Amino acid sequence: MSTLLLDTHALLWAFNEPDKLAPAARDGVADRDNRVLVSAIGIYELSLKHRLGKLDEAELLLSDLHAHLERYAFEVLPVGHRHALTAGALPFLHRDPFDRLLVGQALVEDVVLVSNEALFDHYGVRRLW
């Protein structure tokens, strides 16, 4: 059993377009023996970008997020001060604050980050794609 943390795009694709996930990522998310986490920061990113008109495809997921997370048995990971401190201390290889917080969470929680962002490997996270 592994604990997986979904990057924002992985969450959206797992829900809307699972074929966009790499086979290993799709299998990992679908494996009911794995614990799958969704970051509160990822939910915020989806909500914000949808409101700004950049992610129309997030509407269905956001319309009843709680029910969809429950249906997939995904758990929400809150953002805590250790996540924030770790993200803030990361080298500036990647400037996106949402991604930096996800990396911080993955490092602090020692979980596998499901993401297509190969740049994350430079931060020492375990990544599944």
Buried (B, 14 or more C-beta within 10 A) or exposed (E): EEBBBBBBBBBBBBBEEEEBBBEEBBEBBEEEEBBBBBBBBBBBBBBEBBEEEEBEBBEEBBEEBEEBBEEBEBEEBEBBEEBBEBBEEBEEEBEEEBBBBBBBBBBBBEBBBBBBBEEBEEBEBBBBB
